[in-house]
């Protein structure tokens, strides 16, 4: 590749780079000196407003709209086994190979896996768990990553002929798994008003349709521009640049629905809405708390890091309503490649992970943390100076006295009732934590999507500040992000509430005045779309329909748009529910070789721990007319803005180094971007909390005083949380199985406490109807299969996106406006039918009296 035109000091050959700066295992890597952007600003975030939206008819929607917004209701054949007690192992290896070879073929699939997460390869398109700084194994991937890679490398083609055969109605009656298995999108497609099928269209005409619709708007704010967390840094930067030059900040993204609560909690307390640890810190921690997270299914490579920590003596506390296999025992698939370890791994029970499991009630994590800290304060009274880090508190923090008063005034009765745990159980956790200083807390959407999500994370920060467990080796906060670049997209400017310093930098770089008024996040976007205040919806990746709450209301909102545009790699349900005109624009995946005028291009991604690394495709794209995301965005921008644009979109498309040179000037922490990205393994962004540099308004790490908000539940009601199955990543369904929970061949299930089932006269495998309750509104879903499971009494769980229609758009977490997919108040009603083993048809039964 040619040298960057604006950075001639960079060696053109990556092999010439000085690799002495690559961090070694056990080291804390340099973080740089420049403050990195923090885009999380809880000030001005809209609270749950009181606008009344009609309750969608979830049950009758299939009769009103022949194109289904929800997955079809037909059963696929439930088989039940025992929940697993060991994660990964040889089964994970076999399943990875089986899926990879079936999707991509043996040669193409194997080649892709061998380059997955390698320093000279491409970044995994599933989760954002970091790669080791130093040595990486030949198979540096997990079962989840193998499935995602195989799906991206799919050799099957959803080409124009496929869409000629299948109408939108036909496609909507396929399962989500079968839609994904249709193959890669290969040609740009259009659905014109009144059409029943997508049809081929030339790229130039597609760009013109977008431009005409956008330029016909009365205001740029009548368009919504959504982004998936799978999008790499360079196209994400261009996307927000185009949107702001067009004139709006309507940039909702998937982070609004997942870790917005983390940023809203971390920014005012620690000064940065990201985590403060490295992978090496996890290895060196003495105590690791894992809250609201199922790493065995959602972030399997995290188990390798936990295994290293365990072998070094770490204690692990799991706080989760469900007992998950990945938090019980782990068999590292890498051990099968070691002749010394292979036999022992195959025959043994694996590495024990959790030393203590606290089976908290849904939304009770805040009370768990409050109880642990109450015990720690008592331990400090008995052992002065040995439990609480008073020196750290005095030097670095603010608000400690008010925090102490809050903890002391919290009653044990409230803690036990809200958490579902006893004072003695919480003492076990406190006794593990009390003598230790190297503490890490990891969490995911089990916390962030609670009603109390932000406050729960603020309590995590309070615990760490008490212990001085921030900004030193082996200690800190660790929000575990879901999608591969969801954190990087926010860093690149994909957010609806931009800070003035970022907008000023854009103005200086390009010479146009960016809009200053805040735009709409995901929840607010759904509302204004439904109110008819917008006309264009553009989605860069993702499956907005299935990821968002209140599925049928979202479908109504999308159908009101004049134009919908989906930039994507594979078919999903979100492409079928459209505006009057709809475009499907096929783009490359992380695996595809991206050749532009200056040669083979690469992009970059930022992982959960702030490492930015190269992503370079290695597979020849399938035959077709796919374009890179960069090329598609640039094509839309050029056609829409014409002579108005101040940006050289052609240069950006021909050589992605020019994009990175601009990023280096606009976004703090990316100085010498083109040089540092070519260092094998990438580079760390600056991280203030990691260095005890708390860039809050008062320059201190802040304790938070919060009320333990209790939510009244009626005697016949339950609290539901949505969860993922093992053969699923986000909204992508690979198969119908959830082998760690012993569920095979079916997704339309609800996990219930056996006592709750007995009280309602519900038998195993009996069908039930589920109704959610919110501020006088009721949303209903029919014919789910009840499965008894080890879950706290009063709680229940089911898979998403199947139960997303039960989540009201107005039900959001305090402060962050994140949909409460982990706090759905429901009632469950028995149906006089039962599904026999392996059958797809229910049979009548007598309903027991409740």
ABEGO torsion letter per residue (X at the ends): XBBBAABAABBABAAABBAAABBBBGBBBBAEABBBBBABBABGBBBBBABBBBBBBAAAAAAABABBABBBABBAGBBBBBBBABBEEAAAAAAAAAAAAAAAEAAAAAAAAAABGBAABBBBABBABBBBABBBBABBBBAAAAAAAAAAABABBBBAAAAAABBAAAAAABBAAAAAAAEBBABBBBBBBGBABBBBBBAAAAAAAAAAAAAABABAAABBBBBBAABBAAAAAAAAAAAAAAGBABBBBAAAABAAAAAAAAAAAAGBABBABBAAAAAABABBBBBGBBAAAABAAAAAAAAAAAAAGBBBBBBBABBBAAAABBBBAAAAABAAAAAAAAABAEBBABABBBBBBBGAAAAAAAAAAAAAAAAAAABBGAABBAAAAAAABBGAAAAAAAAAABBAAAAAAAAGBBAAAAAAAAAAAAABABBBBBBBAAAAABAAAAAAAAAAAAAAAAAGBBGBBGBEBBBBBABAAAAAAAAAGBBABBBAAAAAAAAAAAGBBBBABBBBBAAAAAAAAAAGABABBBBBEEBAAAABBGAAAAAAAAAABABBBBBBABBBAAAABBBABBBBBBBBBAABBBBBAAEBBBBBBBBAAGBBBBBBBABBBBBEABBBAAAAAAAAAAAAAEAABABBAAAAAABAAAAAAAAAAABBGABGAAAAAABBGEBBBBBAAAAGBBBBAAGBBBBBBBBBBBBBBBAABBBBBBBBBAABBEABBABABBAAAGBBGBABBBBBBAAAAAAAGBBBGBBBBBBBBBGGBBBBBBGBBBBBBBBBBGBBBBBOAAAAAABBAABBBBGAGBBBAABBBBBBBBBBBBBBBGBABBBBBBBBBX
